[in-house]
Amino acid sequence: MPVDLGLPAPRAAATGTAAASAGAAASAGAAASAEDRPGTPALVDRFGRVAHDLRVSLTDRCNLRCEYCMPPEGFDWMPTAQVLTDDEVIRLIAIAVERLGVREVRFTGGEPLLRKGLERIVAATAALRTAAGDAPETSLTTNGLGLAHRAPALAEAGLARVNVSLDSLDRQTYAALTRRDRLPDVLAGIEAADAAGLRPVKINAVLLRGLNESHAPDLLAFALRHGYELRFIEQMPLGPPEMWRRGDMLSAQEILQSLATRFHLTPHDPAERGAAPAERYAVAPTDDLPGGAVGVIASVTQPFCGACDRTRVTADGQVRTCLFSRAETDLRALLRAGVDDESLAEVWRTAMWGKLAGHGIDDPGFLQPQRPMSAIGG
């Protein structure tokens, strides 16, 4: 049953091309009815969730070939003509912040540092203001390659912080996981981001059985020593279908058990978590390390869909209501057809109204998204 949000009556439906796309989006959202949507300008769904966090993929291209993300040869990348231009990206972000209540914008990929116009897009985003008059919080998820050279310019453009993927501190293991011998470059990028003030620097790590499953304590020691915040992420079914086997995934419980061999962890108050994907733990100091915090994102074994506050736009301009969604709503076609901002906003609202209750990984009929993670955006 829909949750009573205490909001005004439904607004009138969009007209013309926008209405047609809005209807398609509603159909994709499990027969959600746009007529039942409250009249709020925010991105609400039928289960009482409100999306304030926008993930924007800037490219599907990547310069690593991580085991859990793509095959050694990579994928066929999107043709350039299909990818949103810088101006189109900026326009959609402005609609999200100024009309739809988005307060946080994270740039993802693929590898977003491969986007030549990244600094311009960041600066345009940082110049926007929410309804409360605040600049949106900006962040970047990156593999760190090239970050050492671009961190100062990104900070100057208005980027607030970064999340950097780092699955091992052992150079040989890192090369095996990513199929590229680039660990020194990543470590240099992390250091440069910290020096540029892109804090807190967050480290994202995925552990795979038989490859880096024993590396959790070393990664946490590294993060504590340098003042970074480490987050472990359960491997998700977002690479090529044949590459994900649940038995190869280290669960959140297994990760915590590994950390407990060296550190004393205390769970944070669950009430403090809000819509954050990571369950956080306080880490007690040791004889040679300061204390700190560590997070675990258990998307598979302990889904947090009920508190999700995210909406996503792919590099080719498709709205996705969930990382695992198999339906998308095309904003690029509307942009290029000359549809006005409010009609675009209305299509986006309708798409989010159709968001499903959860990703359903444990459902017998679960199917992976047709797109891999690199094409969706993290």
N, C-alpha and C positions, 0 to 999 in steps of 0.2 A: 504493500500500500504506500502511496506517496506520503511524504512527511509534510505536515502543515508548517510552512515557513513563515506564516504571519505576514504575507506579502500582498500587494494589491492584486486586483483582478487581472486576468490575462490581457496582453496588448493585442492589437489587431495584427493579423498575419501580414507578412511581407508581400509585395506585389511583383508581377512580372517574372523575369528570370530568377530573381532571388527567391520568390515563392516556390518555384519549381525545384530549386536546389534544396530549399528548406524542407519541402515535402519528402525529397529523396533521403535527406539526412534522417528525418523522423522514422521513415520506414526501416532504415538500417538500424535504428536504435530500438529494436524489439517492439515495433508497432507503437512507439511513443506518439502521443497526440500533441501537436504544437498548440492546439486550442486549449489544452489543459495547463500550459506553462504559465506560471505567475508573470505579472507584468513588470518585474524587476529588470533593470538593464544588465544585471550580473549573469554570469554563466552558471546557472543552477541546473540541477538534474532532478529526476523524479524521486531520489532517495535523500534529498535534503543537503546534498553536498554542494559546495560553491567553489568554483575554480578561480584561484587567485595567482597560481603559479603557471607561467607559460614556458614551455620548452620549445626552442626554435632550432631546428636542424638547418645548418647552412650549407651542407654538402653531404653527399653519400660517400665521397672518396676518403680513403685512409691510406697512410703510409706505413702501417703495420698490418700484419696478417695473423691476428691473435687466434689461438686454437679454438676458443669458444665463440668466435664471432664470424669467421669466414674461412673458406678453403685457401690453400697455399697460393693458388693463382688469382685470388681475389674474385670480384664480381664484374659484370659488365656495368660500368658507371652510367648514370643518367646522362643523356645528351644535354649539352649546355643550354639549348633552347627550352628545355623543360624545367630547368632550375630557375627559381625566382631571382630576379635582378635585385641589386642592393636597394633600389628605390621601392620595389614591391615588398621586400622584407620589412623595411622601415615603415611602410604604410600599414602593414598588418599588425606590427607591434604597436604602432600608435593607436589603432582601433582597439586593440586589446586593453591597453593601459587607460585610454581616455574615455572609452565607451563601455567596456566590459568588466571593469573592476580588477584587472590584473595588477598585482603589486610586485611580482618577482618575475624576472626574465632570465632564463638560462640558455646560453648558446651551446649547441651540441653539433654532432655530426653522425657518421663519419668523423673526420678530424677537422674541427672548425678553424684551426690555424692554417689550413690550406685555402681558406677563403681570403682572397686578396683584399676585399673591402671590409674586413672584420673591424678594424679600428673605426672606420666611418660609421658602421652599423652600431657599434657600441656607443660612440659619441652621440648619435641621434637618439638612441634609447635612453641614455643618461640625461638627456635634455628634456625628456617628457615629464609630465607631472600627473599624478593620480588625482582622483576627486578630492582627496584630503590635502593636495598641494605638495606631496612628497615625490621625490624621484624614485622610480622603481629600483628595487635591488637587482643588480646585475651580476651574473656569474658565468663561468665558462667551464665546461667539462672537456678535457683534452688528454691526449696521450703524452703530452709534454715535449714532443719533438718540435724544435723551433721556438719554444717558449723562452729560452734564455735570451734570444734576440728581440722578442716582441713584448716581453712583460712590461718594460718601462712605458712603451707607447700605449699599451692597453690600459695601464693604470692611469696615464694622463688622459686617455679618452673617457674615463669614468667607470671602467670595470672595477667591481668591488672585490671579487675573490675568484679563486680557481679550485676545481677538483681535478686532480691528476691521477691517471691510472698507473698503478705500479704493483705488479703481481709477485715480484721477487726482487731481492737485493743481490742475488747470486747471478753474475753475468751470464753464465752458461745456461742456467734455468730460464732467465729472462729471454735470451735469444731463442731457446726452444719453444717457449710459450708464444712469442710474438713473431717468430721466424725472421727476426731482424736483430742484429747485434748493436743495440742503441742504448743500452742502460746508462752509460756515462752522460749521454745527451739529455736523457730524462731527468737524471739527478741534478744536472746543471740547470735545467728548466725550473725544477722545484725550488732550488736555491734562489734563482733570479726572481721568481714570483714572490717569494717571501721578502727578498730585499726591496722589491718594488712596492711593498705594502698590500699585496693582494691576499689579505688574510681574513679569516683563518684559511691557511692552505689545507685542503682536505685531500687525503690520499684514498683512492678507491682500489680495492684489491679483490680479485676473484681467485679462489683456491680450487684446484682440480686434483682429484684423486690420482696418485701415482706421479704427479708432476711437481706441485709445490705445496702439497697438503701439510707439510711439516714447517712451513715458513711463517706461520702466523705470529709466533712469539718474536721472531727477529724483526718482522715488519712493525710490530707494535713498539719494540724497543727503539727502532729508528725514529718513529713518529714522536715518541715521548722525548727523546734526546733533543730533537730539533723544534719541538713545540708545534708540530703538525697534528691534525686530527685524522685518525685512521678509521676507515669504514670498510668492513668486509661485506661483499655482496654475493649472495647465493647465485650460482650459475643458472641462468634462465634460458628457456627454449626460444632463443631469438637469433640463432645462427642457422646454417643449413640444417634441415630436419634430421639428417642422418648423423649429425655431429653432437646431438644432445641425448644423453642417456641419464636418467635420474640417478642411477647407481654411481655415476662418476662424479656427481655433485656432492660437495661437502655441505652438510646442513649447518644451520646456525648453531645447533646444539653441539655438533662436532667441533666447530670453530671455537666456541666458548670453552669446551673441554681442553682443546689444545692450548689456548691462552692461559687457562688455569694452572697449567704445569709450571708456569713462571711468574704469573701475576695474580694479585688478589683483585677480583672484580666485584663491584656492588651495583646492582641495577639502579638507574635513575627512577624517580617517581614517574609511573606511567602517565600521570595527569599532565606532566610537562611535555610530553611528546607531541601532542597536537596532530598535525597532518604530516609531520616529518616521517620519511620512510625508514629511518634508522632507529632501532632501539638502542639507547645509549647506556653505557656502563662507566662508572667512575673507576679509575685504575689507581690503586694505592702506590705511593712511591716505594722504590726499592733502595738498596744500599748505593747503587750507582746510577739510578734514573729518577727523574722527578715524576710525580703523579700526573694524571691527565684524564682523558676520556677516550673511549673507543665505541664505535657504533657497529651494529650488525643489521643488514638489510635482508630480511628473510622473506623475499617475495614469493618463494615457492612453498616453504613449509609453514609460514605464519603470515599469510596475506594480510595487508592493511588497507584493502580496497575501501572499507567503510569510511575511512578518513581521508581518502584521496582528494587533493585539491588542485590537480594538474590538468592542463589542456596542452595539446601538442600540435605543432605545424611542421610538416616535413619540408625538405629542401625544394620540393616541387609544388608546394602550396596546398597540401591536403591537411585538413583538420582531422586529428585522431583523438578520440575521447579516452583511449586507454592504450598503453604500450602494447597490449596483446590484441587489440581490436582487429577484426577482419573487415571492417567497414571504414570508409573515409568519406569526407565531404570536400569537394573541389572548390577552393577559393581562387585558385590561379585563373581558371577559366572566367570567373566572374570579374576578377581584377582586369583581365585583358579585354573583357567585353565592355568595360566602362561603367560597371555598377558602382553606385555611390557608397560612401563609407557606412551609412546607417543600414543599408540593405545588406552589405557584407556582414555587419555586426549581427543582424537578425538571423542570417543563415548560420552563423557561428553559434548563436544562442540555441537555435533549434537543434543543431547537431549535438550540443552538450546535453540538452534535455533528454536526448535518446540514449545517454550513456547507460551501460549495463551495470548491475549491482556489483559485479566482480569479474575477474579475468577467467575464472573457471579452470585453472590448470589441473585441479584434481577431479574435474568432471570427466566421466567416461568418454564423452563426445568432444573433448577439447581438441582443437586444431590450432597449430601454430599460425601466427600471422603469415600472409604470403610474402611480406617483406622481411628481410633480416634487420638486425639492430642498426647496422650502418646506414640503411636507407630510411629507418624510422626516426632515429635520433634518440639519444639516451635520456 
